[in-house]
């Protein structure tokens, strides 16, 4: 039976392997008991301060909890919120799979992509508190923890929810529940999906492209608005031609959709090719460059090779939070792309060029220190081969953290 309380036993269960790696003193039962007792006191009395540290990553401020006892309380609160409110983030891959199916229909339709402006910081704290009061009447301890967190955000002049925290993700999903229900009830809508702040709507052909945006925005909860500069609308016609070309191409959740015109030979089905979005291709190239720069700095070839394995192939690690072995990497993140996707070829050409080129600020320096044997080893690694042959490697948690450290936020 699930225990929603913030007692010693339930809070101790929130400890994971990474906590013991970060603080070896937790292996001492007395020290562990002190940390758990501190967490119990915080849950009972509220946060005396907001133990957050911030990092600027890709132009965004991301927060982390800088106190283990406080983090245990927030982990437990996030777990309770998820179970009590039944809020759940949609599956990114399932959203892409279903969107592709709708794009394959030969009928005319409109796709509207929308983005919520400054999502987490724009959540209305007072309105969120009101919603939580109604939903958490049977879980007063969880309500007290969240109220204390919101109060501390106000005291520290933090608007909305602090991005980067698991509790913020759970609360934002709860905050958007009524909005999601309202949008799905819009007349004639074929499909609606939201992944955090990115939304997509498929509906009958629209003459006024701004109309659906206005309707969607009218349903948004307090504080939120659409980022119109990132919102796009595409109309797909019913024209059937013998040799169709791409009618529209758009990116969504890291995928590039190439949607072709309807084919006169089979007018009920459109051809849709999925690829990796250009921004994600650029991100992988940046990580390749940073891997080579790290090698030029420390000379550790095995680290370089393992970093390129992570980028080109799949890899596995044990997720302490979810207590299971996870498979991640390109072939999982982009499992729905075509086997011969141009992005894979593009990335291979870039990697090969970095390895074989003898000039330039990076490749010129690599040519001076890398042996022919090392080049041959690296040339065996391929985005195309790794993806199509489902090549996997396994890394321990500490090894993985070390390897991705040089480009973790790239």
Secondary structure, 3 states (H helix, E strand, C coil): CCCCCCCHHHHHCCCCHHHHHHCHHHHCHHHHHHHHHHHHHHHHHCCCCCCEEEEEECCEEEEEECCHHHHHHHHHHHHHHHHHHCCCCCCHHHHHHHHHHHHCECCCEEEEEEEECCHHHHCCHHHHHHHHHHHCCCCHHHHHHHHHHHHHHHHCCCCCCCCCCHHHHHHHHHHCHHHHHHHHCCCCEEEEEEECCEEEEEECCCCCHHHHHHHHHHHCCCCCCECCCCCEEEEECCCEECCCCEEEEEEECCEEEEEECEECCECCECCEEEEECHHHHHHHHHHHHHHHHHHHHHCCHHHHHHHHHHHHCEEEEEECCCCEEEEEEHHHHCCCCCCCCHHHHHHHHHHHHHHHCCCCCCHHHHHHHCCHHHHHHHHCCCHHHHHHCCCEEECCHHHHHHHHCCCCCC
